[in-house]
Amino acid sequence: MKPFAELIKLRQSTREYTNKPVEREKIIQCLQAARLAPSANNSQPWKFVVVDEPQLKDQVADCTASLGMNKFTFQAPVLVVVVQDKENIWSSLGGLVKDKVFCHYDIGMAVNQFCLQAAELGLGTCILGWFKEEKIKSLLNINKKKRIALMISLGYSPAPIREKKRKSLEEMSCWNTNPLSGSVSV
């Protein structure tokens, strides 16, 4: 098991995959990691649809590739479609009161845990938000009233881990007050 500080350096958006199939046991480990993610009032508002049958996977990949984007999804041996499921009443009411959609945060945390587990297992992932939602729902028999929140490509990558380009700690954080405005708001 890798220390967390090392693991977070391994996770990157992978846009190149080998044709090596992903073992079902590894996919299940990633799903378990997502399943254990926190969610508002434990509502767990997600359903992960694993697409690994090659012909169907290519049809779903075709729904992600447009305007020159996401062509790499055809290389990925697995695509995971993350469906926004119904949140529980307490999460929904809390969201109305606070003007927040808690299930979006919850899904983000579950997807992140899926991707971190994949990285630990030597797998690459890329989180996708660009896709033809209605066509994917039709291909996978997903209820028309449901929303597809995100997708994840999954597979083995031949590419080395890249150095992360991120804002400095000083640019992305502050202590007790925002030095640019003199108030707590950022």
N, C-alpha and C positions, 0 to 999 in steps of 0.2 A: 504494500500500500504506500502510495506517495504522500509526503507531507502536503497539506493544503496549499502552502505557499508555492510549492513546485507545481502542483496540479493546475492552479489557476493560470500559470504561465503556458501550460500545454494546450489549453482550450483556445482554439482560433476558428475563424470562419474558413472552412475548407472548401475549395472550389475545384479540386482535382482528386479523382478517385481511381484506384486500381479496380480490376474486375474480380478481385477476391471477394467471395460471398462473406457476409457477416454471420457469424454463428448465432443461432437462435438464443443460446444461453446468454450471450452478451447483450442481445437486444432486451431480453427479459431483465437483466441486471439494470439496464438503463431505465426501463419502465418502472422497476421497483424504486429506483432513486427518485423518479418523478412522482410516484405514488406517495412517497413519504414527505413531499414538500409541504410547507405550512400553507394554510389558506384561512381567510377570514371566517371565523366561526366554524372552522373545519368543514366548509362547504364543498371543498374539492371539486370545483366547477370545470372539470376537464374530462375529455375522453381522447385517448391516443389511438389512432388508427394506423397500424403498421402495414405498409404496402411493400411486399418483397417478391410478389409474383412478377417475373420480368415483363410480360406483356402489359399487365395492368399498371405496373410501375412506370413504364414508358408512356402510357396514356396520361397518367397523372403528371409526369415530368413535362409532357407537352403543354400542360395547363400552366406551367410556371415559366416557360420560355417564351418571351415576347419582347419586342423592341431591343433585341440583342442581349437580353438579360437571362441569367440562370440556365444557360445551355449545359452547364456542368451537371445538372440534375439527371441528365440521361446517363452519365457515368456512375452516379451513386447507385449501389445495389439495393439500397433501402430508402424509402421516403416515409416520413411519419407525419400524418395529418393530425393536428391538434384542434379538436372541436371544443368550442365553448359550451359547456353543459350548464344546466340550471344550478344557480347558486341557492343556498338555503335562505329562508325568509329573513333571518337575522342579518345576514350579510347584505341582502338586498335592501332591507330597511335602513341599515346603517349607511349604506352607500347613498341612499336618497337624502338622508339627513345631512351627511357630510359632503354631498355633491361629488362623489367619487364612485368609480366602477371598480369595486374591490376585486371582482373576478379577473380583471385584466392583470392586476398585480399578481394574483394567485397563479394564473397561467404562466406569467413570466418567470416566477420562481420555480415552478414545476419544470418548465422547459430548460431553465438554467441547470437544475439538478440533473436532468437527463443528459445534457451536454457535458457537464463536468464528469459524470460517471463514464460517458463514452470516452472522454480524454484519458481517464485513468486506465481504461481498457485498451488504449492504443488506437482508438477510432477517431475519425474526423467527423465534424458536424458543421452544418451551416443553417442558421435560422432564417427562414424565408417569410416575407410578408407580401410578396408580389406573386399573385396566382389568380387564375380564373375560378373563383369560388363556386359559382353555380354549376359549372361543368364538373368540378371535382366532386361536389355533392351528388351529382347524378351518377358518376362513375362508381362511387363507393356506397351508394344507397344511404346517404346521410340525409336525415330529415331536412326538408327545405326551410323549416323555421329555425334551424340551428345555424350558428355562425362558425366558420373555420377561422380560428384566431391566428394561427401560425402553422408553418410546416418546418420540418427538420430533415435535411439530407444527412445520410449516415453511411459511412463506409471507411475503408482503409485508404490512406492518402500516401502517395509517394513523395510528397513535398515535405521539406524540413519545416520545423517550427520557426516562424518568423518572430523577429523582435517586435514587441508591441509598441505602437506609437500612441501614446496617451498624453493628455494634459499633465503637467507637473502636479505634485501634491498641493502646492501653493495655489495653483490655478483652479483646482477643483474642490478645495475645501477651505474652511475658515473656522475660527474658534470664537464662540460666544457672540460675535457680531460680524457683519459684512464690512470690511475695511473700505470698500468703494462707496458705500452709501452712509455709513455711520449708524445704520439701524440694523435690526436683526433680519429684516427681509433680504433675500438674495436676488 
